């Protein structure tokens, strides 16, 4: 009699655990019955998913340079980079930004990887017929798709910039003491969350949903994660917010924010230091931009990567934090360095 009861209890507990750990389906899929309307142009990928995009700058038919902008954590295609019309016309720049999976109006992708993100970029470029070569700029969390582009589609790149780029504290190429020291510079709650995303990704949804312990500084409203220069930029941005802010998480945080963390901190198929220079004849360039006062991305790891890959041009910006690309002088310097040789 005891054995069947024990088995029933065990099965019940497993079922409850599964329900607790399983992420809920997107509750408001764009374009679905009862979901938000589709208000942006979208393309359909080979696997059936839709990707929303936004075009800016000169028409692509007239452009000398075509740049794909890859947004970061909790952002979208509607981020406004402060690029002057004079620079756009001088260099004849076409900008293409898009919502990464689960963000904004792009369909979620439960099987996201660094590779699939690079493939999304390539398919977007082909669907919109922007040409065989294009530039990519990845901002913060949006930099890991750029690493994917450098690995999986280097032949499509005219150049790449990784701005305050995401770092993976468990890349095998990193010396243990370097990754440990860099991780310990972060708030304790961030350290815990990143460890869970790496070691126990199946637990991340439950961890992020619990209320007993803080999870991520940036989500709990802890402004200490921002340096004084960042706070000044945030103040300016709040005075003229980007359009579409309300759409960023409209399909649910599990397939946008949480999936982003899982994908970034998954075990990659490659190490950044294994990358091969895509421009051996200097026909293009790769850049890493790091703010010296950045409290979100520790500079030591990006310094290490650039030292191991001397073909990457490393730029440290004094008195700048994590958000310096939203200052015009820095944003335009990033673009000029990428386009003008």
N, C-alpha and C positions, 0 to 999 in steps of 0.2 A: 504493500500500500504506500509505503514511504517513497519508493523509487519513482512511481508515476507522478506523485505530487512534486518531488524535487525536479524532475524533468520539466513539468509544466511551469514551475516557477522560473527555472533557468531560461526556458523559451520566452516566457513573458518578459523577463528582464532584458534579454537580448533584443526583443522587439522594441521595448521602451528605449533602450540605448540607441538602436538604429534610428528611431524616429527623432531622438534628440540630436544625433550627430548629422543626420541627413539634411543638407540645405534645402529649404523650401523652393519650389519652382518659382520662376519669375512671376509675380502676381499681376503685373501690368505690362505684358509684352506689347511693344509698339505695333499698332495696326491690327491687333487681335480684338475680338469682340470684348468691349468693356475696357480695353486698354487705351493708352494715350494715342492721339492721332499722329500720323507720320507727317511732319511739317518740313522736313529737309529732304533734299535729293538723296537717293540711295542707289547703290549697285548691288547686284546679287552675285555672291561668290559661287565657286564650283560646288561647295557642299550645301548650298541652299540658303546660307545665312545672308542677311542684308547688312550692309555697312553704310552708315550715313556720312556724308562728307560736306565740305564747305570749300569754295574756291574764292581766292582774293588775288589782288595784284593785277598785272596786265593780263589780257587774254592769253591762254596757253599757246595759241597759234602765233602770237607775236613775241613770246618770251624767249630770252636768251638763257635763262636759268629757271629751272622748275624745282621747287623745294616742297617736300612732304614734311609737315610738322606733326610730331607724335607727342600727344599730351601726356601729362603725368597722373599721379594718384588723385582721384576725386576731381578731375577736370574733364574737359571735353574739347570737341572741335571748335567751339565758340570762344576759346581763349583769345584775347586780343594782344598781339605782340605790337609794341610801340615802334613801328617802322614808318618812317616818313614817306610821303608820296614822292618826294624828290629822289630818295634812294631807289624806290621801286621803279621809277621811270628811268633813272640813270642806268641801272643795271638790267632793266627789263625783267623783273622777277614775277613769276607766277607762284602763288602759294596754294597748297592743297592740304587741308587738315581733315581729320576724320575722327569719329567716335570709336574708340577701341571697344572690343566685345563687352557687352553688358552695360556700357556707359551710353548716356544720351539716347539716341534712336537707333543704335546698332544692336543687332541680335546678340544675346549671350552665346558663349561657347564653352560648355562644360569641360571640354578636352583641350583647353588652351595650353600652349607651350610657347617657349621662346621661338621655336621654329614656325609654329602656326601664325604667330604675330608677324614674322617676316614674310610669310606667304601671303598674308592679308595685304601687306603693303604692296607686294609685287602685283597681285591681282587687281588692286585698286588702280595702280598706275596703268595697267593694261586695259582695264575696262574704260578708263577715261582717256586713253590714247595720248598720254603725255610724253611718249617717246621711250627709247630703249635705255636712256640714262637719266637719272634724277638724283637730287641731293636729299638727304634726310637730316632732320634736326630732332633729337629726342630730349625731352626735358624731364629730369628727375626720374620717376618710375618709367617714363616713356623712353628711357635710354636702353632698357633691356631689349626692346624690339630692335633698336639700332645695332646692338651686339648681334642679334639674330640676323639682321641684314648683312652685316660684315661677314658672318659665317656662311649663310646659306644662299645669298643672292649678291655676292660682291661684284659680279659682272654687270649688275644693273646700276651700280652707284657711280655718280660723278663726284661725290664727296659726302662726308658725314661729320656731324658735330654732336657730341654728347655733353649736354649742359647740366651741371650739378648732378652727374649720373648716378643712378641706383648702384649700390654695391651689395654683393652677396657675401656675407661674412663666412660662408662655408665653401667658397670656391677652393678646390684642392690646391690651386697654385699659390695660395696665400700662406706665408709663414704663420704658424699657430699664434705666436706672440703678437704679430701685427693685427690679425683679425680679432684676437681677444681684447687687445687694448683699444682698438677702434670701436668694438661693440660696447665696451664698458664706458665709453664717453657718452653714450646715449642714456636717456631717462630709463629707469629700471623697468617701467611698464612696456616701453618699446623693446627692450632686450627680451622680456618674457614673450611678447607676441611674436617677434621674429624667430625665436627658438621654436615656438609651437608651430609656426608656419613651415619651418624646415623639418623638424623631427616628427611632428604629429599633425600633418596637414588635415587629416580627417577630423581632428578635434577643433580646428580653428573656428568653425562656425559657432560651435557651442561656447568656446572661450570668448569670442567677440560679443556674444549675446548676453553673457552673465553680467550681473550688476555688483558683485562683491569686490572685484579688483579692477583697477583701471587697465585699459588695454593699449590704446595708442594715444599719445599726447595730443596729436593733431586732431583726433576725433573727440577727445574729452574737453577741448577748449583750453588746454594748458598752453598759454602763450609763451612760456619760458623756452619752448623749443625754437622760437624765432629770435634771431639776433636783432639788436637795435636798427641796423639798416633794413632788415626785413619788416620790422614793425612800421617804419616810415613808408615803405612801399605798400604794405597792406592798408594803411590809412588812405593813401592816394587811390588805390584800387577800389576801396569802399565808396569813394565819392563818385565813381563812374563805373559801376559794376558791368561785367560783360552780359550780353543778352544770353538767354537760355540757361541760366544758372539753375532754374527750377527743374530742368530736364535731366540733369546729370545722373541722378540716382533714381529716376522715376521707374526703372524696371527692377528695383530692389538692390540692396547693398551686398547680397550674397554673391551675385554674379558680376558685380562691378568691383567694389573695394576688396571684398574678401578673396574673390578669385584672383584679383591682381596680386595680392600678397602670396597666395599659394603658387601662382605661376612664377613670380620672380624668385621666390625662395625654394623652388623645386630643385631637384638635382638635374643640372644641365647636361646636355650631350657633349659639351666642350668647355674648356677653360678659356677665358679671355686671352690669356698669354699664349694660347695655341693658334690664335688668329694669324693669318698671313696678310702681309701688306697688299691691299687691293690695287695700289697705284705704284708699282715698282719703277715706272718711268716718270713719276711725278706729274701724271696727268690729272691728278686729283689729290685731295688731302683729307686727313681725319684729325679731329680736334677733341680734346677734353677741356671743358671750362669748369673751374672750381672756385667758389668764393672762400676767401680766407677765414671769414667769420661764420661759415655755414655750420649750424648746430644739428642739422638733419642728416647730412651726408658727411661723415668724417673724411678729411682730405687725404689721410695717409694711404688709404687703399688706392685711390685714384692716382696718387703720385707713384705708388708701386707699379701699377699697371702700365703707366706711361714710361717708366724706366725700363720695364721689361720689353716694351714695344716702342723702340725709339722712333718709328715712323709715325707715331701719334704725336701731334703737337699739343703740349700741355700748357695751359694758361691758368695762372692763379691771379685772381682779381683782389687786390688789397681792399680792406674795409667793405667787403661785399659779403652778403649772406647767401641764403638759398634762392632768393627771388630776384636776383639782380638782372635776369633777362627781361624783367618788366620795366627796367629803366632804359630809355631810348638809346643813350650813348653806348651802353653795354650790348643791347640787342643788335644795334647796327654794327658794332665791332665784330660780334659773332658772325653776322651774315657776310660782312666784307672779308673777313679772314677765310671764310669758306669758299667764297665765289671769286675773289680777286687774287690771282697768283702773280 
